[in-house]
Amino acid sequence: MKIDEEKFAENFGKKIREVRIKAKLSQEMLANDANIPINQVGRIERAEINTSINTIYKLAKALGIDVKDLFDFEKKD
């Protein structure tokens, strides 16, 4: 990945983690609610993988927020 892509993935992962913790959900609970593998949640949060739009939709739905809210983060260099 390019630097900008890496930073974007890191910020996205941090946002997922932030919202998950605020919702008082463990990675396992979020994975179950989103019907995705538990290790996928961790890998997304750590920016180890890029995820599909379908998974992003499932995560937002499981977190009870709009998809656009997952992309509401400051660009950090």
PyMOL commands that set and color helices and strands:
alter all, ss='L'
color gray80, all
select helices_A, chain A and resi 3-22+27-34+38-45+53-63+67-71
alter helices_A, ss='H'
color red, helices_A
deselect
rebuild
show_as cartoon
